Amino acid sequence: MIKNEEASLSIKRIACITVLLIFLLGIGVMATNIQLNNVKIILSNNYEMNVLTTKTKVSEVLEENHIVVLPEETVVPNADSDITNNKTITITKASENENDVIKLAEENSEVSMEQLLGDYTPIVEKIITEQVEIPFETITKDAENASGDTTSKVITQGKNGLKEITYKAKFRNDIEIERTVLSEKVITEPVNKVVQVNKKVVTTRSSSNTRTATTNPATSASTSLAKKVAGKTPVVKTFNTSAYCSCSKCCGKSTGITSSGAKASSWYTLAAGSGYPIGTVIYIPYFKNKPNGGWFVVQDRGGAISNNRLDVYMGTHSQALQFGRKTLECYVYM
């Protein structure tokens, strides 16, 4: 009886060991079929985390770890791809250039690879400091008691001033595409030139400052403004000419809206005194090689603009400063 019990106990032990071996063997087979991966995830803020996962698809790994990719972020490898050999997932914020390229590609399926690569060229910002001359003004004083043979007398010689301007400039392919003024500092104030003249001389100069043109430049020009006044005879007059832009320093506002209600345009808009009605066409030969061929239209006024002064609208403040002030002959079509 005792021997039978011992034999039965041995059989039970053998059965238990066999079941255990089968269980362990099954776990081993499952382990070989399911691989556990150690994956590094680098977030857009440069935070790194290591996770253990059985997932192989990038989107599944991110979802398993509750990581959401924002619209402005990109994932490498692609979310629909499998984990690469280095087992690293990198999330970065798409740059402004990358967003532009993606938008361009989405909007135009026929865009060329050269165009995409050109738009992807990075923009480089630089801080530039320049010294620019401040042109002096000429102030005329009448000499009421001067003798008849007096023409003019310089009381004070004029001298240009100097100021330092700091810009933030943007470059693409070493070409400047944008410039913003950061600060301006006057180094030397300009000294105005003061000229004393006889009233009779002023009257003579004023009359000789204006004459009827012997030829009409509009007949040989092809611009729309020239064609508009081709049948008119212009008056030739000399103007003290400066330049301005739509910034608050030039206009006290930055809307770019002129006195006529139209938006100012480069190589088109002029500011003139009230003696020249809005819409007056003026040809300035000095600008004949510019995009407009030298043809402008009066669209704006200005507090400092008298009938012997003109202000040419330019696209940037730096261009206006570089132009300075010049005495130019102009053809006025009234």
RANORWO-V277864 format. One record per helix or strand. SS is the DSSP state (@ for helix, = for strand). FROM is the first residue (numbers start at 1). LEN is the number of residues. If there is no record, write none. Layout:
BEGIN
ss=(SS:SS)
from=(FROM:FROM)
len=(LEN:LEN)
END
This chain:
BEGIN
ss=(@:=:=:=:@:=:=:=:@:@:=:=:=:=:=:=:=:=:@:=:@:@:=:@:=:=:=:=:@:=:=:@:=)
from=(2:37:48:57:58:73:82:88:96:113:124:138:152:159:161:175:191:193:199:210:217:224:235:248:257:263:269:281:285:295:309:317:326)
len=(32:6:6:1:7:4:1:6:12:8:11:6:5:1:12:14:1:6:10:3:4:5:10:4:1:1:4:4:3:6:5:7:8)
END
